[in-house]
Amino acid sequence: MFETLEAKPADAILKLIAEHRDDPRENKIDLGVGVYRDAKGVTPILNTVKTAEQWLVDNQASKAYLGCAGDPEFCKAIQNLTFGDGSDQDGRITTLQTPGGSAALRVAAGLILRAMPDVTMWVSDPTWNNHVPLLGGAGIKLQAYPYYDNDNNCIRFDDMLAALGQAAAGDLVLLHGCCHNPTGMDLTVEQWQQLADVLADRNLIPFIDFAYHGFAVDLDADAYPVRLMFERFAEMIVATSCSKNFGLYRDRVGSLSIVGASAESAAIVNSQAQNIVRTLYSVPPDHGGAVVAHILNNSELRATWLTELAGMRQRLQGMRKLLVAALSETAPEHDFSHVVRANGMFCYLGVSAEQVARLKQDFGIYLVDSSRINVCGITESNVSYLAESIAAVL
Ligand SMILES: Cc1ncc(COP(=O)(O)O)c(C=O)c1O
């Protein structure tokens, strides 16, 4: 039955993780991994998550299925976190709990295909390496818009606007809410406003992938693009993830919010989305969503979560500064200042694939060929070695 199938090549990041694991060098550094890590190299379980889990163990009354749209309490809490408290005055936002942001993207793809089978979705070049397989694989026609200037380590904003100026009315534009993956480079408030003007002029529909809420500046500042678009557009889509900001990666917690032109339209979309969910994974898992709902709805836990979230964000910002300061000593003739201008876990280091290969071979420093680094791999004790090694391959 399966004799016609051929093996798929291993995912580049999984391969890198395995190579790093098998490298016997003590000073090896992993900058490839896609999750948050603390200074000890651990992806921690947040204290607030532990507390909420204990509360669940003590209080959960049933393990019966959730509905296809998940737990209404979770959906309301995430909707308020994303769009702002009480933002859904007229019932135009419908939110479903999904197994991670990935499933939110996949359900959205199904909905889009039902509504507009021939639509084009514009995606940034570059973008998260699962966007194209996930959305394109679901059957959506994709087209790239320029986003990052590799030579100057900045956003190609004018080129981005020019490309979107060519999009057809009704096309969707996939945007990263904050902490653009892989470049870490986000639009400024003014640029978001200009972009909103272009989308509105061309009658394009914003689709915001919001996987790093709270990892750039703070919860409100990071949500600015979502709230701006919500104010200005009759219809939009938002996919969120609790993998990073609650550290719930393996528990698979995310949401899909669709803004409809009216409450009636939102209700129809919700019924279609639930129908798609039924055929994909039937119902979402409960545990992680229940943890998030409990944290967000308990003022004490919520305040502690904000502190824990700020701790992760500040560590990332601190490591970026440390690396740039160390590189200004070891490679003073090179400008790495873009590393501190980037948000979240990732950015491009800005070295060639050959230099990436030398970092791995000669120094045991692991990053993907594009030179995307996860700054979580940097610590106070390895930053000097890292900066010396980078200088050596430049
Ligand atoms: C841009 C982006 N979107 C979505 C996701 C999906 O995350 P998850 O499915 O774990 O919620 C990720 C995860 O790395 C991401 O980087």
The ligand as a Gaussian input file, in Angstrom:
#p B3LYP/6-31G(d) Opt

LIG

0 1
 C        4.814000      32.791000      13.263000
 C        4.260000      31.583000      13.939000
 N        2.971000      31.289000      13.793000
 C        2.428000      30.224000      14.383000
 C        3.178000      29.386000      15.164000
 C        2.456000      28.200000      15.745000
 O        2.694000      27.887000      17.023000
 P        1.826000      26.802000      17.796000
 O        1.175000      25.926000      16.820000
 O        2.808000      26.099000      18.661000
 O        0.841000      27.575000      18.602000
 C        4.532000      29.635000      15.336000
 C        5.374000      28.736000      16.127000
 O        6.557000      28.752000      16.118000
 C        5.093000      30.778000      14.719000
 O        6.375000      31.084000      14.848000

